[in-house]
Amino acid sequence: MGIINVTPDSFSDGGLYLSAQQAIAHAKHLIDEGADILDIGGESTRPGSQQVSIDEELNRVIPVLEALADSQIPLSVDTSKPEVMKHAIAAGAFMINDVNALRNPGALEAVAPHEQVQICLMHMQGTPQTMQANPQYYDIVQEVKDFLQQRIQAAKSAGIAEERLVIDPGFGFGKTLQHNFTLLNQLDQLTSLGVPLLAGLSRKSMLGAITGNSANYRIHESIAAALLAVVKGAKIVRVHDVKATKEALAIHNAMRNCAAQEINVSTSNRN
């Protein structure tokens, strides 16, 4: 999943793709690099970010979405506002990626009737404005798992089929460095929830805390984190650096496929 931030204040590339023309050009670049899905966002959710109006978010997102509608690649819209969800779906969005897990009033109702639309439910403690003030958990993995299970059930109760759902543990959203790496280390525990798992680790501060690199210089650690997430069960990785990540994952897939073939050959010989 390639990231397109149509914002002035996202933590890594804020302002680089603020105009529709810049965002569309970047989207086409990510498609050329091999993105399987694009995630378009018109409101930053970095720690301390401020909300924008519905109209401003729509003005940022919809022109980009409409321009890419014929690109033959699924388009996701990163939003928590039900009004934006409705307009995005009408403009052809394949997925709604909600950091607030459809908890805002009207969000469930905005997406439930649209059976063709996938939904990503993310865990976040607090709000983007406050989430990093003092995040605390008794058991980070179990609490994230319980929350996501509850949101899956809420979605199903609203008439949303389980096959439409994706979950995201929300790395960096109301979590300390220790919380984030504990989650990554035990990410496979979330696969028992029975829906695909998305991991968004690209260029995040948890990686910079380890290497000391600033956001725009975290490509190597981002690739490592994406690869580890896939090893731990992630089916989708949300990334800035599509080509580099795909190439790293191609090596992983080649190794896994080779191992599977060896097992098949061994089993056939025994038979």
Summary of the structure (lengths in Angstrom):
residues: 271
radius of gyration: 18.6
end to end distance: 41.7
largest distance: 65.4
contacts: 874
relative contact order: 0.10
helix: 48%
strand: 11%
